[in-house]
């Protein structure tokens, strides 16, 4: 009889603990995205220079639909492209009847923000700085609350049009547009 009670208690305990654990390790693509060229997205602000064309050189924002509005040539898709790919697209369109041999340069002026939620001092939207880790982003948001799990965080990231969520250590690098969720510790 004691064995049956013990086994039932063990089964209930394992069910409770498995329900509390929603651990999802970060998929391999999660870390591979850190080593890829930066992909432009909505919210990025770009500094585009067309050499010897001061009227065209300016800062441009990637709008919600993923386009930039560029003088002479109109809307150009930017979302999903690298800065080099966008340079080429702009130069090709300018070459089509506007400028004989355009020399175009695209630089990121301001990255899209990161979002921080959960057990932090001030949840919200924060500016991304190259080289930022989850820990430095949390520091920018006011640091951990006393109830925060300070070892790992859940990060939601869009990679190739798909959304992934994975648990990483707080020292892991983050990317623009990431959403960081700081969980509450159990004890």
N, C-alpha and C positions, 0 to 999 in steps of 0.2 A: 504494500500500500504506500509506504514512504517513497519507494522508487517511482511510482506513478505520479505522486504529488510533485516530486522533484523534477521529473521530466516535463510535466505540465508547466511548472513555474519557469523552467529553462526555456521552453518553447514560447511562452508569453513574453519573457524578457527579450529573447532574440527578435520577436516580431516588433516589440516596442522600439528597440534599438535600431532595427533596420528601417523603421518608419521615420526615425529622427535623422537618419543619415541620407542626405541627398548628394553625397560626394560624387562629383564627376571630374575626373582628372582632365586636364586640358588636352585636346586632341593634338596630334603631331602638327597639323596645319597651323595651329595656334602659335607655335613657336617659330615655324618656318616663315610666317608672315613678317616677323621681325627682321629677317635678312633679305627681304625683297625690296625693290625700289618702291618709294612712297607712291601710293595710288591716291589721286585727287578725289575729293568728294565734296558734297554740299557743305557750305560753311567755311571752306578754305578761302583765303584771300591771297591772290597772286600778284606779283610785281612782274609785268610783262614789258620788256624793252624791245622796241624795233629800232635798231641803230640808225641814226641820222633821220629819224622820223619822230620828232618830239611830240607831235600831235597824237600819235598812237601809243606812245610809252606812258603807262599809267598803272595804277593798281585796279584789279578787277576781282569781284567776288564770284565764286561758284554758287549759283542760285539753287533753290530747293529742287528744281528739276534736273540739276547737274550741268547747266550751261553757263557760259559767260557771254555777255553782250560786248562784242568788239566792233569798234568803228570800221566802216567801209564794208566789212564782210558779214556783219550780223551775229547771230547766235552760233556758238561753236560748242559741241559737246565736250565737256572736260571730265565728268565723273567716270571713274574707271581707267583713266589714262595716267601715265607718268608725266612729269614735267617735260621730258624729252619728246614724248609722243605729241603733247600739246604744241610744243614749239614747231614741230614738223607740220602739224595740221594747219596752224596759223600761217606759216611761211608758204605752204602750198596754196592756200586760199588767197593770200596777198599777191602771190606770183600770177594768179589768174586774172590779170588785167589792171592791177593797182600799182604794184611796185615791181621793178624789173628783177632785182636780186635781193630780196629781204633777208636780213640777218636778225633772227628773233631769239630772245632769251626769256625763259620763264623761271622765276624763283618763287618759293613759297614765302609770302610776307607774314602771314599769320595762319597757323594750323587750326583746324576745327577743334572745338573744346572737348574735354573729357567730362564725364558725369560721375558723381560720387554719391552713393546712397548708403543707408544703414547706420551703423553705430559709429558715426563721426560727429565732430563738433558742429559742422555746418554743411549739411547735404546740399548739393546743387551742381551747377555747371562751372567749370574752371578752365582757364587757359592752359593749353598744352605747351610744354617746352621740350625741345628735342633732348633725349636722354632721360626723360622722366620715368621713374619707377612707380609702382603702386604706393610705396611708402612715401615718396615725396609728394604725390598727389594727395594722399591722405593728410599729410602735414599742411598742405595748402588749404585744406578744408577745415582746419581747426584741430586736427589730430583725432585720436581714438577717444571714445567715451570710456568710462570705467568698465562697462559691460562688454566691450568689443573683444572679438577674437583677434589677437595681434600677430598671429603666425601666418595666416593665409587669407586670401580674398577670392571672391568669385568675379571673374571678368567676362563681360559679354562683348564680343567683337564680331564685326562683319568681315568675312573673307570671301572674295569672289562671289559676292551677292548672297551668300548664305550666312546665317547668324549662328555663332557658336558661343557656348558658355562653358567655362572651365575654371577649376580651382587652381590658383598659383600662389607661390610664396610672395610675401609683400615686397621682396627685393627684385622681383621680375620686372622687366621693362614693360611699358604700356605704349599704345599707339593712339594717335588722335582719333576721336570718336568712340573710344572705349567707354563702357559703363562699368564702374567698380562698385561692388556691393560688399560691405564689411558686415559679416555675420556677428550675432551675439554669441558669446561663449556660453557653454552649458553650466560651468561651475566657476 
